[in-house]
Amino acid sequence: MLVHAATAPNAVLRTLPAPPARLWEPSLRAAWAASAAVTAAYAPRAPAPVPATGGAAADAEDLFARAAAHGDDHTIKFTDTALDVGDALAFAAARRAIELNRPVF
């Protein structure tokens, strides 16, 4: 569920400016409210430690290729969102998501 807390607002942002301008603000408010609710309900009490590689710059192309090769739609969407954020911590989160979310066949 926490993946959706990151990807939902990003999805709404990507749809703009398709809906009428009067819907932009309510759409973003709804996405952020839903994200806050999911985070409040599912977030762990303490954050996971940032891996030692968390500060290392990752090649965005390689990171997305790893997510795509993984094949899980949530892993791909989360990595895509992390690439939009663009900082080392977001890249570390994407790498961790790829590691944790093992495909089930």
C-alpha positions as CSV (number, residue, x, y, z in Angstrom):
1,M,0.0,0.0,0.0
2,L,2.8,2.4,0.7
3,V,3.9,2.3,-2.9
4,H,0.6,3.9,-3.8
5,A,1.3,6.7,-1.3
6,A,4.1,7.8,-3.7
7,T,2.8,6.8,-7.0
8,A,-0.8,8.2,-6.8
9,P,0.1,11.8,-6.5
10,N,2.7,11.4,-9.3
11,A,0.0,9.8,-11.5
12,V,-2.3,12.8,-10.9
13,L,0.5,15.2,-11.7
14,R,1.2,13.4,-15.0
15,T,-2.5,13.6,-16.1
16,L,-2.4,17.4,-15.8
17,P,-3.4,19.4,-17.8
18,A,-5.8,16.9,-19.4
19,P,-8.7,17.6,-17.0
20,P,-10.3,21.1,-16.9
21,A,-8.2,23.5,-14.8
22,R,-10.9,23.7,-12.2
23,L,-10.3,20.0,-11.3
24,W,-6.5,20.3,-10.9
25,E,-6.5,21.5,-7.3
26,P,-9.2,19.1,-6.0
27,S,-7.5,16.2,-7.8
28,L,-4.1,17.0,-6.2
29,R,-5.8,17.5,-2.8
30,A,-7.5,14.1,-3.1
31,A,-4.3,12.4,-4.1
32,W,-2.3,13.9,-1.2
33,A,-5.1,13.2,1.3
34,A,-5.2,9.6,0.2
35,S,-1.5,9.3,0.4
36,A,-1.5,10.8,3.9
37,A,-4.1,8.3,5.0
38,V,-2.3,5.3,3.5
39,T,1.0,6.5,5.1
40,A,-0.7,7.0,8.5
41,A,-2.2,3.5,8.3
42,Y,0.7,1.5,6.9
43,A,4.0,3.2,7.7
44,P,6.3,1.5,10.2
45,R,6.9,3.2,13.5
46,A,10.5,3.8,12.6
47,P,12.0,4.3,9.2
48,A,14.2,1.6,7.7
49,P,17.8,2.5,7.7
50,V,19.1,4.0,4.5
51,P,21.5,1.4,2.9
52,A,25.2,2.4,2.6
53,T,24.7,2.8,-1.1
54,G,21.8,5.2,-0.5
55,G,24.1,8.2,-1.1
56,A,25.6,6.8,-4.2
57,A,24.4,8.2,-7.5
58,A,22.6,5.6,-9.6
59,D,22.3,5.7,-13.3
60,A,18.6,6.4,-13.9
61,E,18.6,4.3,-17.1
62,D,20.1,1.3,-15.4
63,L,17.7,1.6,-12.4
64,F,14.7,1.7,-14.7
65,A,16.0,-1.2,-16.7
66,R,16.3,-3.2,-13.5
67,A,12.8,-2.4,-12.5
68,A,11.5,-3.2,-16.0
69,A,13.3,-6.5,-16.0
70,H,11.8,-7.3,-12.6
71,G,8.4,-7.1,-14.3
72,D,6.2,-6.2,-11.3
73,D,4.0,-3.2,-12.2
74,H,4.2,-1.7,-8.7
75,T,8.0,-1.9,-8.8
76,I,8.1,-0.3,-12.2
77,K,5.7,2.5,-11.1
78,F,7.5,3.2,-7.9
79,T,10.9,3.3,-9.7
80,D,9.4,5.7,-12.3
81,T,8.2,7.9,-9.4
82,A,11.6,7.8,-7.7
83,L,13.3,8.8,-11.0
84,D,10.9,11.8,-11.2
85,V,12.0,12.8,-7.7
86,G,15.6,12.4,-8.8
87,D,17.6,12.4,-5.6
88,A,19.9,9.8,-4.1
89,L,17.4,8.8,-1.4
90,A,14.6,8.2,-3.9
91,F,17.0,6.1,-6.0
92,A,18.0,4.1,-2.9
93,A,14.3,3.5,-2.2
94,A,13.7,2.3,-5.7
95,R,16.7,-0.1,-5.5
96,R,15.3,-1.4,-2.2
97,A,11.9,-1.9,-3.7
98,I,13.4,-3.9,-6.5
99,E,15.2,-6.1,-3.9
100,L,12.2,-6.5,-1.6
101,N,9.5,-7.1,-4.1
102,R,10.5,-10.5,-5.5
103,P,8.3,-11.6,-8.5
104,V,6.0,-14.5,-7.8
105,F,5.4,-16.9,-10.6
